[in-house]
Amino acid sequence: MQIGVNVPNFGPGTDPAVLRDWAQTVEGLGYDLLMMSDHVAVTPDVAAQYPAPFYEPFTTLSWLAGITSRVLLGTTVLIVPYRHPLLTARMAANLNQLSGGRLILGVGVGWARQEFEALGVPFERRGKITDEYIQAMRAAWENEADYGKGRIPIWVGGNSDAALRRAIQLGDAWHPLRVTLPWLRSVLQEQTVPLFAPRITLRLTSEPVTDPDRTAGVGTIEQIVDDLSQLRQLGAHTVLLDTFGGDPDETTRPHVAWQALATVAANWRESA
């Protein structure tokens, strides 16, 4: 099972130097994957959670591809309806080539209604548009030689029934977000899914978290290592750790996140 890190590409503490340090830290700690999120127009609904500056993922990942050498690169998740599918296919294929085949394209339908309005995309049709655009991107990669060789994995993000259906029909992996282990186990018992690669919260605590609704990745280091072990037993292909707890000021203190990631990396290696 691979383990990756969701890198915040937004917020008051984020700038090119910090993003470079994030990438070098993730790769240096031995993690397998570095991913980042996507917004185009930082409308008020977006800014409330992910304020500017917001670094566009294709641009930023292309730059980080030249700074790193081993770690996989990806989006969690690219909002598919925001860009013409041939543009997305072109950018993804170019990034995959420039990085030596290291791209994973995590995709989703989006949620920020004001951002959809700013971009002139009908919010109510975002699911159907996403399905159509995924198929168009795959067709472009398969039919155009100048899109480059190498199949780009598509991870379909989301916890809804529609997201799971989309992952089964159109994706290479299902990418559920911030899950509890009981919920995930119940879904996997009811559905045959493709590869699955959950993104879980990473929040270290000094005392065990006993809340029955505890999400995976929240608790003591012993609880987190056990969560990772259970996810591996459930068949997870990759687990993505998300250190962002929702307060944009956290981006001004990246060393706190880096220390948590170092603790997980060291303890996970010892348990393997």
C-alpha positions, 0 to 999 in steps of 0.5 A: 500500500502506498501512502501520499500527502495532500499538500495545501496549495492555498492560504496565507502561508503558502508561497513558492518557497513553502510549496518547494519545501513541502515537496522536498519534505514529502519526498524526503520522508519517503512518501509515495505521492504528493497531491493538491486541490483545485479551484479556478475562481476564488469566489466567497464560498471558496475563500471561506475555506481555501483563501487566496493565494490559490496556486493552480494545480497543473502549473504548480505540479509541473514546477514541482515535477522539476524539483522532485524525482521520485514522488508521484504527483496528482490532484485531489481533486481536479474539478472537471466541469471547470475546463474544456476536456481537451484542454484538461487532456492536453495539460494532463498529458503534458504534465505526465510526460514532463514528470516522467509518467508520474501523474495521477488525475484525481477528479470530482464534480465540484461544490462551490455554486458561486464559482460555477456561476463565475465560470459560466458552468451550470451547477445543476449539470455538473455530474453529467458534464463530469461524466461526459468530460471524463469520457472525452479525455480518455478518447483524446488520450487514446486517439491522438498520438501527440497526447503522449504515451502512457495511461494516466490513472483517473481517481474519482473523488467523493463519498456519494452514491453518484461518485461511487457509480462514476468510479466504477463506470469511468475511473481507475480508482475510487477516492473517498474523502475523510471517511470513518472505517465502519462506513468504508467497510460497509460500502466495500461489503455492498459494492465491488469497486475498482482500486480504492484510495481514500484521503483521510484526515491526519491529526495527531492527539496525545490521548486516544480519541474514543468518539465512535464517529472518529474519522480515520487518521485522527487520534494517537499515533497508535490509532493512526498506524492501526487505521492504516493497517486496517485500510491495507487489510481492506485492500486500499491501493493508496492512502492520502494523508490530509494535514489541513484541519480547516483553519487557513492560518495553519498554512503559516505553520507548515512545520507542525504538519511536517512533524506529524508526517515525520512521526507517521512515516517513522512509526509506519515503517517500524510496524511494516 
